[in-house]
Amino acid sequence: SVVDQAFVTLATNDIYCQGALVLGQSLRNHRLTRRLVVLITPQVSGPLRVILSKVFHEVIEVNLIDSEDYVHLAFLKRPELGVTLTKLHCWRLTHYSKCVFLEADTLVLSNIDELFDRGEFSAASDPGWPDCFNSGVFVFQPSLETHQRLLQHATKHGSFDGADQGLLNSFFSNWSTADIGKHLPFIYNLTSNTAYTYSPAFKQFGSSAKIVHFLGSTKPWNYKYNPQTGSVSEQSLGLGSQHQVSFLNLWWGTYQSSVLPLYK
Ligand code: UDP
């Protein structure tokens, strides 16, 4: 296995840890060849840290307020950027030469090692505004210098959407035009609950999805799941369409088979 490259995720509380655990196990279930790293914050409980350490090679606590002075400075000037600045800690993982960041609400459906052939900064289009990338899945190169420049950018310009995606898009501002090799195919960040306005494309390409992203306020763990039928319950679905249901069932299937046993 390649020990100087890693998959990295972030969980700031015990709820998002469930997502991180499903993501980590989904990577392990598809021939893991890289290190697994989860960044957590002080709110994550002791018992969850023990479970996380069964799946991730490294469980790293990052603490916004206690860290370097320049982080403190950026935070004081832009308190609304709390979780965003936490995510930026991934650039400080300089014991790795290259990493793939995956948000805790993503699920891996097949081996994705080929992502390590890409350079910084690679990401897929955001479904809502394709000239911007979605920051749920991206390839990056850890560097203290880049981290510092990102914090300076945050302090100076804030974020146009109040979150990391706006900040990263204005920092890597030539992403949409500079290098097509840094545009990840959409199947690496397929947003499961977007109402696709191009449904023939979903029919044609949806089954090739390699990473599903449960973007938005209702996460897989907010649904009710029936282990007997292997499906999320109809009542909890609302207007969910059929393709969303199958991805939700995959998430829950992974939770049942690969995460619950860790608690025993
Ligand atoms: N996150 C977290 N705790 C929070 C909110 C977000 O750990 O309270 C992390 C987690 O990795 C999550 C990512 O930040 O997947 C992005 O947040 P969210 O999934 O809510 O945003 P969306 O993907 O819906 O834009």
Boltz pocket constraint, residues with backbone or C-beta under 6 A from the ligand:
constraints:
  - pocket:
      binder: B
      contacts: [[A, 9], [A, 10], [A, 11], [A, 12], [A, 13], [A, 16], [A, 83], [A, 102], [A, 103], [A, 104], [A, 105], [A, 106], [A, 136], [A, 214], [A, 215], [A, 216], [A, 217]]
      max_distance: 6.0
